Amino acid sequence: MEISVGKTTIDEFDVICKAIERPIIENVTFKDTRNKRKNKTEDFYGTTISGKVKNINGLYEPFTFSLKAIERRSDM
C-alpha cells in the first residue's frame, strides 16, 4: 500500500513518523562498530520516513511511503 502525504508542519510530520515507524524486532544485540569490545542493543526498524523541510515556511514537502506486510519468523 502506498500512502501520499501533502505538506506537513514539523509537529504533524513527527506524529506520522511515530505512528508508522515501529520496531519489527526489539532489543537486537550486536557488536559496536566503533568499539569492538562492546555490544550495542537497539530496536530494528523496517521503515524509515524522511522528509525535506522548506526553510521559507517551515513545512515539509509532500512525500509518499509504502507499507508492506511482514511475517515474523517463528524461530526468532
C-alpha positions as CSV (number, residue, x, y, z in Angstrom):
1,M,0.0,0.0,0.0
2,E,1.5,3.4,-1.0
3,I,0.4,6.4,1.0
4,S,0.9,10.0,-0.1
5,V,1.0,12.9,2.3
6,G,0.8,16.6,1.4
7,K,2.7,19.4,3.0
8,T,3.0,19.0,6.8
9,T,4.3,21.0,9.7
10,I,7.2,19.6,11.8
11,D,4.8,18.6,14.5
12,E,2.5,16.8,12.0
13,F,5.5,15.0,10.4
14,D,6.6,13.8,13.9
15,V,3.2,12.4,14.6
16,I,3.2,10.5,11.3
17,C,6.7,9.1,11.9
18,K,5.8,7.9,15.4
19,A,2.6,6.2,14.2
20,I,4.4,4.4,11.3
21,E,7.9,3.7,12.4
22,R,7.6,0.8,14.8
23,P,10.3,-1.7,15.7
24,I,10.0,-5.1,13.9
25,I,12.4,-6.8,16.3
26,E,13.1,-5.3,19.7
27,N,16.4,-5.5,21.6
28,V,18.8,-6.7,18.9
29,T,22.3,-7.0,20.3
30,F,25.3,-6.7,18.0
31,K,29.0,-5.7,18.1
32,D,29.6,-1.9,18.3
33,T,31.4,-0.9,15.1
34,R,33.2,1.9,17.0
35,N,34.3,-0.1,20.0
36,K,34.8,-3.8,19.1
37,R,35.0,-4.8,22.7
38,K,31.4,-3.6,23.4
39,N,28.0,-4.7,22.3
40,K,25.1,-2.4,21.5
41,T,21.4,-3.2,21.9
42,E,18.8,-1.4,19.7
43,D,15.5,-2.0,18.1
44,F,15.4,-3.0,14.4
45,Y,13.1,-0.9,12.3
46,G,11.9,-2.0,8.9
47,T,10.8,1.6,7.9
48,T,12.4,5.0,8.0
49,I,10.5,8.0,6.8
50,S,12.5,11.1,5.9
51,G,11.3,14.4,4.5
52,K,12.7,17.7,3.3
53,V,11.8,21.0,5.0
54,K,11.4,24.2,3.2
55,N,13.0,26.9,5.4
56,I,10.8,29.6,4.0
57,N,7.6,28.5,5.6
58,G,8.8,25.6,7.8
59,L,6.7,22.9,6.1
60,Y,7.8,19.5,5.0
61,E,7.4,18.9,1.3
62,P,4.8,16.3,0.2
63,F,6.1,12.7,0.4
64,T,5.0,9.1,-0.1
65,F,5.8,5.9,1.7
66,S,4.9,2.2,1.3
67,L,3.5,-0.2,3.9
68,K,4.3,-3.8,3.3
69,A,3.1,-6.8,5.3
70,I,5.8,-8.9,7.0
71,E,5.6,-12.1,8.9
72,R,7.8,-12.7,11.9
73,R,9.7,-16.0,11.8
74,S,8.7,-18.4,14.5
75,D,12.4,-19.1,15.4
76,M,13.1,-15.5,16.4
